[in-house]
Each structure stands twice: as C-alpha cells, then as structure tokens.
Amino acid sequence: MARRTPLHSAHLAASARMVEFAGFEMPVQYEGIVEEHSAVRQRAGIFDVSHMGEIVLEGPRALQAAQRLVTNDLTKCTDGQAQYAALCNDRGGVIDDVIVYRFSPRRLFICVNASGREKDFEWMRSHAGADTDVLQQSDDWAQVAVQGPRAPGIVDALSEPRVIDLPYYHFREATVAGVRGCIVARTGYTGEDGFEIFCPSDGARPVWDAIVAAGVKPCGLGARDSLRLEVAYRLYGNDMDEEHTPLEAGLGWIVKLDKPGGFVGAEALRKQKADGLKRKLVGFKVAGKGIARHGYPVRPPGVEKHVGEVTSGTMSPTLKEAIGLAYVPTDMSREGSPFEIEIRDRPVAAQVVKTPFVTKEAQKKP
C-alpha cells in the first residue's frame, strides 16, 4: 500500500487526482496541469513535496564525511548556505542528486529524492565513517514548495523572522504560519523564485492552509514535471541514474574532481573526463507531430539503428512546442544536430537545441 504524506487529507479536500509515485500516494493535478503550470509562471503555486527524504550528518567530522560522499565542494559553502550535488557509486554512476544544507561543520541536513530515502541512508551510513552520526529523519519532516513571482512575498509575510532577504540557495530557521522549527530555503525545482519549507510533520497542515488562504494555487506533480523540464532540470530515475554519470548528464559543474580528499566515484569520473564522453544528455525540440516520452528510441536521420533514448519529454505549456531531454552519442550532441525519435513506431524529426528551453525573456514574449 502506498504511503501518505501529512497533507493527504488536504489533497482529498481539494479534489486532487491522486497517483502512486515513489511509493507515495501523491496529487498529480487539481484543476489541470496547464492551469497549475501557468499559475506558477505568472503568480504562485504550492506543491506538497513531503515524499522527499531528509538525512542528517552530525558529529565533529560531519563536514569531512559529507565531502567524501558528495561530488561538490562543501568547503565553498558558508553556514546557512545550500549546495546542489550528486552521490556517486564507484563507477561514477549517479546514486542520487541531493541538496545539502550546511548548518555548521558539525551538522549538515541533506534532502534526497523519495526513491532514495532508504537507499541513500544506507549508503551514507556505510561510507560516512565511525565518527559521524547518520540520522534518518525523513518521517520527522514535511516539505512544501511555494514557487512563482509572488511566492517570496507571501512566504515572507507568514514568517518570523523575515526571509525575503535570503539569497538564492540560502536558508534560515523560522516560524511559519505559527509553526515553529521550520527551515525556509530559497530553493526550488521550477525555474521560478520562491521557497521550499521544511516543517515538522505535525505542522504541515497549518503551513499549507495559511499559504493557500493567501491566494496560492495548489499544484500537483504534473505541473512540477512540466515546469522543471522547461528549464531543463534533471529528474533522477529519468535523466540520470546509476548507469549514467553526472558528466554525461551535463552536471559537470557540480563535480569538483580536484577538491581535497576526493569523493566516492571521483577516480572513475576523472578517467571518463580524460578519455572523453561517448554520450551526452541534450535538449531537443520535436520538429514533426507528436510528443516524445521517456524511453522512446533515438536514431540518426534515415537510419534504423537506435543510438540513444529520450529520458524526459512533454508539450511545453509556455512554448506550445514538444520538448525533451535525450541521451545521444557525442557526435550528435552539438546544437542544431538533427535526429529522429520513434514515436509510436514512426520516425519523427527532432533537433538538438540549447537549454533551458524557457527563460524569463521567453516568457515575456506574446
């Protein structure tokens, strides 16, 4: 049976369409994906992301332990700052992509994907070292994401102390809608400004209700997916996994191969970089009719041999065009390169394009 988040009753009360996702019963939409997508781009929307996991590293060498676990360099962070990173296996494949919140060198709070709640915890515990406590706190926290141009002001008005001054990828402990012990972070997965709020599980409903009462539209996983794809944010399990490296996924900027002490998978990634990538994740637009979906085969124009596959695809509500991400051989990865996607057993023309697909400038165009 699928698990439920602390906000399950709120979704049912709002007549959400519920689906199973990563072992949880989650809202995929309320009024409609396009309407919810547009609300976030133009005003503000709120998402229940309580299915995500939270793992804490504590101890005198917690920072050093985290450095061995993640690809990025946490010594470049100050306390109160967050950092995007990946966990890799010995082959350099992506175990998960995570956000690390640095409270201090002795305490780091890590948000993992829902599918990584237990997997990541066990992996971290086995690699962290004896002098660092790895704490599974996923059931202690709920999380909501409030995103869109109006989101910062709405969350700020409900927070004490104020949070409007937080820079991007910084966070602060605060009371939100009367709920103490929240963590308010200026992060998100939509390409819009806003906050992600971690709150104690029993405080999720007051926080949700207060934000919705302020005029923020509840949004489901459908809009969350179309929003993140328009800005080419990667989705773990689709665009990266243990068989693909962060270098292949276009995330080389979070891989610090020269940081002191290294990290799990660094040797394999160093070799891959030296040898040259054989495949890359690229953005594309469909030139013909049809929407490319996850798993659809990719091939060179006029050639029946499959050389790659689509990892994510949708019809962009903003652009009104079919867009997606796909792995292709490196010699087909240059911007403008043509290829074909097999959509329902017929070849459809596509072309590699620059990402993100949607920028602030593009949104302003009529």
C-alpha angles and dihedrals in degrees: 000000000000117000122242130224122229087258096057094111091051090056093050091048089054092050094245120177104240127210136173112259126170090340095311133103101237138173112255093182144344111193096359140306096252093049092048092045091052092047090059094046093048107026126350141303135187125219130193105228096163090126088076116099132239124208124178128206114203135175143075091293099035093121092051090049092050090049090059092049104048133055097225127073113255092185086075089063125085123214108281093032129110129213134199114228146149135240112222137194123229090274092055094253117144114258090180143326114240145175116232117206111202112212092164139323085275098049130043125172115207125197112206133183119272091250089054100054095106101016094055093042094055092044093049092047091052094049105033099083133241097280097058125074115221109203125195105216101157094118092048094064139059121193134204128183118213109193138173141066093295096041099090094055094045094051092043091055090055096045134089116222097030119256104191090101094059111118121226112291094014127114143195137195109244147154109255122193088344093308111126127211098038124150112218114196129183093226135110149160102231108070089247131106118262145096141279111216123203110197135171108276094246090053097055097095097052090049093047094046094049093051093046089048088056089064102267116145118234109238132193138217092273093065091040089058096047091046094051093045093053088061092039097243109166122245116214112236091028110045097023137017141147091296093055127059127222088246091058090045091057093252098119089127090072093049112089103185093174099053115124114267095015124226140250108292096017094119093053092047092048090054093046091052092049093048094045129246118281095196137023138194109243138180118240143180123215111239096190132048120295142055119262114225136195112292098019111143122251124209139168115269111284094000121112096205114105113230102168146351143238113256100183133008141164145147104270109234090204100046098029087223133113110254137171152148125256141172112241135167112277092249088061096046101085117113109268095025111143125223139156131245122204104232111181092340096308128101115246123188119245136169135210111249137182117267145258091058092202125042131174088259092053091051091057093057116100 
